[in-house]
Amino acid sequence: MAPKVLDLFCGAGGFSLGFHRAGFEVVGAIDYEPAALETFRLHHDTLAVPADLSRLLDDGGPTGEDLLDLVGLTPADVDVVIGGPPCQGYSQSSDRDPDDPINDLVWTFLEVVEAADAHAFAMENVPGLLEHKGGETMAALVECADSLGYNVAYEVLNAADFEVPQNRHRVIFFGVRGGEPTHPEPLGGEPIPVQEALSQVTGELLPDNEWTDHRPTTVEKIAQLNVGESLHGKHRQVRLDPTKPARTITASNRHIHPFEDRELSIRECAVLQSFPPTYDFAGWENRDARTRQVGNAVPPKLAEHIAYALLKSLWEVTDRVPTDSVRTSSKQIAGPTGRLTEREVEATLLRAGGLTWEQVGDEMGITYKTASTHYYRAREKAEMARETFAVFERLNLGERD
Ligand SMILES: C[S@@+](CC[C@H](N)C(=O)[O-])C[C@H]1O[C@@H](n2cnc3c(N)ncnc32)[C@H](O)[C@@H]1O
């Protein structure tokens, strides 16, 4: 049995993707943005429910228990609660209002943790949370989690230290009942530079890879930008350095391509967030909504390392996560994601035989777009299978049977 996760403020599902890859089972997710929920459902086979989590703070409003009920769960169904409450109020990229009610959503997170009686939790936020109200907010969160029986630890991690081609500092707040929460150690070695990450974005058939049609005057201005220079000042739309990890990808800003005179496509931002190249984002009619989903996400690779660290802490304290369960859950990853469908095999073979997308589509009697989707899904599954083996290596569990 894999440890079960409830994802609050799930967005497009970056946090959940990392936990899924590390062998957890995501059993429910909540957010209030329809497009983000749609994206989540495209990639996670779990109940993702629309709900305004701020209502938990209303006098006489719904409770944490009501919320679990809404997702069809009881405390027995949830081992771990994860979530990235919105960070606008704490973020350095917004004009911070210390009393913005959005800041209170970190408390609804703990309310659901309590209602779920979870073994552990992992909350992600911007480092500004640590400075909010002179550190009082973080101290109060620690005190609250402590009073609920959790051993807690928080640390600022840089995603670039965890296989993400981007400098992105985020505070990760862990709580574990009965065990010691331990953060993942930076992996060491050279971080992944922008040009290496962007080399995965080949071909206009990848989803969300449309380029912005800039006005000629804007293109001229962009052409003048050297690496590190910004189109608008204030760290917005900066020409990226191809040899280094990207600057932070945010919800409302797309940086400038290192070699071309245009802003990054949504796909390029997603790859710099370490999403697989075929992870598509719902909301075709609304580019801002897709940019927001990408920029808001916990990079899946960082999430995966957070999940491994939490798994190890849990392992020591609960029989819900015995060695065998990690084996089983990793098999579950290999099962649905590892096996190729007949169409995926067909598209891959035809494409490998040198046919154009149109020819592949004609051979298969489907559109060229659908043919390319089969092909890219096959590639993604191959990637996931490689990662499943990596789970065993990292957890020293030996060979898969
Ligand atoms: C930082 S993002 C979380 C990203 C997500 N963890 C991921 O990895 O993709 C915050 C999310 O909170 C959602 N949100 C903001 N206010 C909310 C509320 N009152 N109720 C429910 N969801 C809310 C937003 O729609 C957004 O998707």
The ligand as a Gaussian input file, in Angstrom:
#p B3LYP/6-31G(d) Opt

LIG

0 1
 C        1.194000      28.459000      -5.561000
 S       -0.176000      27.808000      -6.420000
 C       -0.018000      26.085000      -6.083000
 C        0.672000      25.320000      -7.169000
 C        0.646000      23.825000      -7.018000
 N        1.088000      23.393000      -5.723000
 C        1.511000      23.133000      -8.087000
 O        2.536000      22.555000      -7.755000
 O        1.163000      23.204000      -9.277000
 C       -1.516000      28.292000      -5.419000
 C       -2.864000      27.751000      -5.878000
 O       -3.842000      28.148000      -4.914000
 C       -5.067000      28.340000      -5.571000
 N       -5.902000      29.159000      -4.683000
 C       -5.722000      30.454000      -4.341000
 N       -6.678000      30.851000      -3.474000
 C       -7.472000      29.768000      -3.258000
 C       -8.621000      29.547000      -2.469000
 N       -9.144000      30.515000      -1.731000
 N       -9.197000      28.324000      -2.486000
 C       -8.674000      27.325000      -3.251000
 N       -7.587000      27.478000      -4.022000
 C       -6.984000      28.685000      -4.023000
 C       -4.681000      28.998000      -6.892000
 O       -5.675000      28.784000      -7.871000
 C       -3.350000      28.297000      -7.209000
 O       -3.555000      27.224000      -8.096000

